[in-house]
Amino acid sequence: MCRWMAYSGDPVPAEALLFRPKHSLIDQSLHSELGATTTNGDGFGIGWYTDGDEPLVFKEIDPAWNNRNLREISREVKARMFFAHIRSATGTAVQQTNCHPFRHGRWLWMHNGMIAGFHEIKRDLMMAVDPELFGDIEGSTDSEMLFFLAMTFGLKEDPVPAVQRAVGFVEDTAARHDVVNPVQMTVATTDGDAMWAFRYSSEGRSRSLFYSTRVDTLLELHPEVEVLHELSAETRFVVSEPLRDLAGAWNGVPESSWGMVGPGRAEIGTFRPVSTAA
């Protein structure tokens, strides 16, 4: 499987997000503690927003811990919204177009997990993608397929019900092919203004996911931690694994949940797939 990190807040150097934390995403690429695999070396990707409408993306098939270009680029990139992903492939090729995050217009998407029985149900899923979107699919992963299904079901208009319908469609399709427990996912997606995260699996045993405590609360608990004084009150992290061991800093995302972070607002709710069989 994979590990990922999403950041929303004042622009900060990507290097500070990727390399400086004790258990950074770079460390997790070699030493994941909560993932299905300890090593996540089948490529990586970062996506970020500056002043333009569309995000920028940098992907490579090298392991994240061994890519000099990532180190160089991360020194110069400053981002208010930043996605990073390290990949552990689950049956599809190690190639650049299969690395996350995936991009379409203003939107970024990254995923940890898998669609079980993807080989058996792939054609049915592909045929459900909006024809106007279909030609923009670049890779061969179940993760990108789930992204384009969510786009088809209205991600741009209302992300939560769109993802619920996409997952419901995958489960309906899998049931017709006698595939059990098809969906395992933690997902992050953003339009550059707000960020949504999802934790769900068909079997009710989803991969790990955490969100950060408010910075002002953390400052009351840990005024001695210098890095906290550099973060704005709007700062939020969503991560597969905590980036450092700091009491009160991390909260587990409940099973079958979604969360949203945007300027001056944050929400969390129950995630329920919506059947599209009718």
Secondary structure, 3 states (H helix, E strand, C coil): CCEEEEEEEEEEEHHHHHCCCCCCHHHHHHHCCCCCCCCCCCCEEEEEECCCCCCEEEEECCCHHHCHHHHHHHHHCEEEEEEEEECCCCCCCCCHHHCCCEEECCEEEEEEEEECCHHHHHHHHHHHCCHHHHCCCCCCCHHHHHHHHHHHCCCCCCHHHHHHHHHHHHHHHHHHCCCCCCEEEEEEEECCCCEEEEEEECCCCCCCCEEECCHHHHHHHCCCCHHHHHCCCCCEEEECCCCCCCCCCEEECCCCEEEEEECCEEEEEECCCCCCCC
